[in-house]
Amino acid sequence: MWRSGLALCAALVVVVVGGCSAPATTSSEGEDDGRIIILMNGNSPFWDAVRVGMEDAAEEMQVNAVLDTNDATPKGQVDKLRQYASQGDIKAIAISVTDGANPAIAEELKSLREQNNVHVVTIDSDVDRDRYRDSRSYFIGTDNFEAGQQLGIAARELNPEGGKFVTFVGRTGAQNAIERVGGFADGAGEKFEAVDNMGDENDRTRARENVRNSIQNHPDLTTLVGIWSYNAPAIVDVVKELDRREDFDVCVFDAEPLAIKQMSDGDVDVMVVQNPYQMGYQAVKLLNALVEDDTQTVGEMFPNADQENGDLYNTGMKVVVPEDSPLKPESFSENAEFILFGLLEPHEWGLILAIVIVVAFTAAVDQHHAYLQDPWRSFHDICRQTSMLGIFALGAALVIIAGGIDLSAGSVIAISGTICGSIMLLLAPEAMESGDPLGTGVIIAAITGTLLVGFFIGTLHAWLITVVGLPPFVATLASLVGLRSLGRAITEYLAHSTQIQIYDAQFRDITKSVGVQATLFIGLAIVMWILLSRTVVGRHIYALGGNEEAARLSGIRTDRLKWLAYSIAAMLSSLAGILYIGDQGVVDPQTLGRAYELNAIAAAVVGGCSLQGGVGTILGTVLGCVFLRLVIDGVAKMIDSGADVYEGLIVGILVVFAVAFNELRRARDAQKKFFSGALGVAAGGVLVLFAGVVAALLSGAQEGATQRSTIIGLVVAGIVLAAVVAMYVFERRPKQSG
């Protein structure tokens, strides 16, 4: 039964153990004019495969290459790097960093580069790229966050109901460990809870003790995750010793020979295999090219070096499972960011289709045919409304993805508009009264001061949530209630009125311009997309939203990420406040931005953001803004007067449907029953009544209650009743055995 699995394992063993009998430090018989060093972060069979690749490259290129070791601690690596600095024959170093955030290691690497003219790259485990990226030239190895995601996805496939997991690793501060743990939590999803992240400092005895203690201390564990190569045998040994193999899913990294044998025996459920041979080979190839100033080879390896993360060389990885595993690796091993047509996610394609349908329906139903008679004016209006909404909806989406919620957007818009107008009034009171030009300096000061106030509000929210410990709902609800009243108080104190008039033509022309509004929206959307999709910070934000405890245990600074998310959201709302007062020509904190926070949340949720956190895209949010505004505009065109009465109703319905749809997608395998029991039956009746009333109101909005609107309401109620009854019958059908 295991023959094909053993064949694959045998092939992996050839790679891994090809040079196990040789010592850890070796060199090729090449020239003696300079050495290339690969410095390990531990001593495991993983590095034997690296050494094989290193030797092959060294022989091919006739260079002197050495695989060196230390005591696998940050201090040990610092001491080793200082030794290298005193030796004049070392030309290039590839280091697997034990602690990516350790400033001493980064300083020594930087010193080697700048003072000793030694070429430095990282291999397998990088430095903290946010802080110490300039301490090395390039990174060679696996995309560790993506590898962690794949293992997490596999764990989710093994146990769709979710569970609790512990991760085991050599050093918790190693960058590859941080990224793998964060990636696993992200891939596993919100149904999985991180219990602990246990480091053993490269002590295999302690590694086994960590597994044993975790099992004893957490009786409800479901998943054991080995992050470094020797953690897999440690997990399997302890689980078999306790005779509890059937109680856990064992998910591990790297192909140690013993782990491969354990997988062939059915003791490992899924393994992410890196390519250590290629790490060793490509490291020597790159370092030799740097020494020889071979820009062509370097350019071929890093064709996008001037772009974000263009300094990373991915040696690849593969998901491996036993022969009789229920998992199909090909279903999750390709983690393309855009999975349909290589461009968009399915939900985003669905939104595009919905947008097309809404436009076509509005064009057909609108009695004035505005979309057809004056398409440019219609496009202009939609673009303006969408851009204004989208600017602060981007902030709402960022907070939601990070696992929070911001109910204060509308009030932040109000207080920001008030601050902007107040600064103008304080700096140029005569011009504000007479309507004379304020001057560029006053306008810049007002805009800058307003954005700073937004930053301060976001900082306050982050402090209340992370330090004081208030739930995000409570912290931002307080701002929702208080900031608008504060704005009114400021206005009455300075202007002795409930409003401040804005006359300056320069300010109004800039802020009213659809070109400016759309450019800001598109530009900010691109920046936010880059932040979330192309940076380590973005990956950490998704990890934070997906599982905050796992993110914290993996070394991510969750408090700082929340500060970043809430500050950006508040500043974007402040920017929107500036644009709104310029567009309207008046500061009125009582009405400015009222209930806009619901529109922002609705756009983000309709765009695919999950209120549970960790899910969502910027492109989806942009499409959500377009769809929401088109629906509201469509209602306005079908109802000549009083359309604003129904705007809140439409937005509320869209939010409920979007959230319900997202929950249904996540619970599709849970066989949830929606209309069982007395509560379900009562809720079905309420839905039928609600649908009929809304349909009657909307259809009779123009000419009032008529027989026609009543009939339409009854027809819609009948359709919904039929759907509810069908769902009720479907849920009560007997399950087929087998």
Buried (B, 14 or more C-beta within 10 A) or exposed (E): EBEEBBEBBEEBBEBBBBBEEEEEEBBBEBEEEBBBBBBBBBBBBBBBBBBBBBBBBBBBBEBBBBBBBBBBBBBBBBEBBEEBBEEEEBBBBBBBBBBBBBEBBBBBBBBBBEEBEBBBBBBBBBBBBEEBBEBBBBBBBBBBBBBBBBBBBBBBBBBEEBBBBBBBBBBBBBBBBBBBBBBBBBBBBBBBBBBBBBBBBBBBEBBBBBBBBBBEEBEEBBBBBBBBBBBBBBBBBBBEEEEEEEEBBBBBBBBBBBBBBBBBEBBBBBBBBBBBBBBBBBBBBBBBBBBEEBEEBBEEBBEEBEEEBEBBBBBEBBBBBBBEBEBEBEEBBEBEEEEEEEEBBEBBBBBEEBBEEBBEBBBEEBEEEBBEEEEEEBEEBBBBBBBBBBBBBBBBBBBBBBBBBBBBBBBBBBBBBBBBBBBBBBBBEEBBEEEEBBBEEBBEBBBEBBBEBBBBBBBBBBBBBBEEEBEBEEBBBBBBEEBBBBBBEBBEEBBEEEBBBBBBEBBBEBBBBBEBBBEBBEEBBEEBBEBBBBBBBBBBBBBBBBBBBBBBBBBBBBBEBBBBBBBBBBBBBBBBBBBBBBBBBBBBBEEBBBEBBBBBBBBBBBBBBBBBBBBBBBBBBBBBBBBBBBBBBBBBBBBEEEBEEBBEEBBEBBBEEBBEBBBEEBEEEEEEEBBEEEEBEEBBEEBBBEBBEBBBBBBBBBEEEEEEBBEBBEBBBEBBBEBBEEBBEEBEEEEEEE
